[in-house]
């Protein structure tokens, strides 16, 4: 199996339209956090300037997950709140659904904005888009011809 950090992604960068720094920083983050594997996540390129980060958050209730952006870093945290066990009439025989506290961070390139976050079927999906400022968009320059 080829590790993503050992792959030559140069051909991929040609098709990313400015998203290359995002992917480079994500790969650096993967390298630096190779021991951190909870919760699992996916990163999907959904368009020329759009990306989705999907994080498995099964078992977390509303209010137990937080998503924020701080200094060009997407920070996702989750923490289960203690429940009152006096009313619970069961005991876990096996607990395979993770619900421990976590912090996942993803570096973001400049001009990348979080469009929204949604939890559906135990997956937190965060939509990101690279907004190209008008000053950085290509301009067509009129050519004047003299006779």
Steps between C-alpha positions, in 0.01 A plus 500: 500500500635843403493768766359831383811674630723282279302568183597756237199733497641739238250394229218550749619852584469604135126440524434662836486865392674647800402234749850347496600675823193362673592144406868550587405626846253215547770248410741670742234476769452130425876444535525691827195333650550148372442357847165677534231292332181592684255585373546376144444751222482545123601796287317533169563738213148591387583765240776719365490722810304289748595232752306304761641363823298208636556389859341193661316626809258214573393502863537875550186701574418857397711743700785254551682592177653838425637629168698822482763674290794663675806645326450307173438173684176304501453359852245227572449393861271247658435416861232275647330647800454287809159343525305437815548125548236469773225476235689263268391138532763336284866416495733490200624154418711644220529865394644525149356838403762754595390796703818625655605862493677606181654797325561485125675788327535568130716782364323725250646701217439872478166603349337170600171543680278256686160502333322282754494184707240223511472176696312224321511126566786540748722693257590865554546664159674837483489680166794722407541730204792700370368846428722673247509875567423727205855636515638147438261398222633507146426814307468534128719784377386690194762521228531822306634477148658796329511530123 
